[in-house]
């Protein structure tokens, strides 16, 4: 989309307000950020942080699919996993189905570009 002055910005897909289940998931993330996260510390191996990533995934894909995408990221965030810039995918894998939820997530860091890795 371009403004009158010729400044263009990439368009994001149109997203409506989150569903009620998605709002519940976002509320849980908010509670985590304002309670447990304060005790555990705010260090994360990835950018964006795991809670930001999961929140964005839930907003983009809904609670079920976005929750699985976020869970895969949280489980990747360990001392033996990769680190660096890892944005939420633009779309879900073609093999993902609601009854095969493990196919939603990227369970290893193989999808990350070498230039964006810190490890």
Secondary structure, 3 states (H helix, E strand, C coil): CECCCCCECCCCCCCCCCCHHHHHHHHHHHHHHCCHHHHHCCCCCEECCHHHHHHHHHHHHCHHHHHHHHHHHHHHCCCCCCCEECCCCCCCCCCCECCEHHHCCCCCCCCCCHHHECC
